[in-house]
Amino acid sequence: MAQHNILGQQGEDMAVDFLKQKGYTVLERNYRYQKAEVDILARKDDVLAVVEVKTRSTNTFGDPQDFVKPRQIQNLVKAVDAFIADHTLDLEVRFDIIAIVKTKTGMELEHLENAFYHF
């Protein structure tokens, strides 16, 4: 497995642990629909958090959250609509980003709630 894939998997695992510690129930990981993959779908109370995890070995070229592009957002929205329909859910939907950057001493995690608008 390529080094960037290993780092990405570590980041997703770290994000799942973080969400569970914050009281979320992880419903699905790596949910695929057409061209989209949703990293984490998690529920807390009446909110479905759609979580995109961005892990980087450095922030030299920008913060991880800066790498979520409009086309990716559109694909995520379609995927989440399908997930909600398939599971007959009636929840508020929120799109979050968990940005993780590798540092000399470990990994830094930032949870950005409502990171982009559902259109």
JOWO-V153513 format. One line per field, one symbol per residue. ss: DSSP state (a for helix, b for strand, c for the rest). Layout:
ss->???
//
This chain:
ss->ccaaaaaaaaaaaaaaaaaaacccbbbbbbbbbccbbbbbbbbbccbbbbbbbbbbcccccccaaaaccaaaaaaaaaaaaaaaaaaccccbbbbbbbbbbbbccbbbbbbbccccccc
//
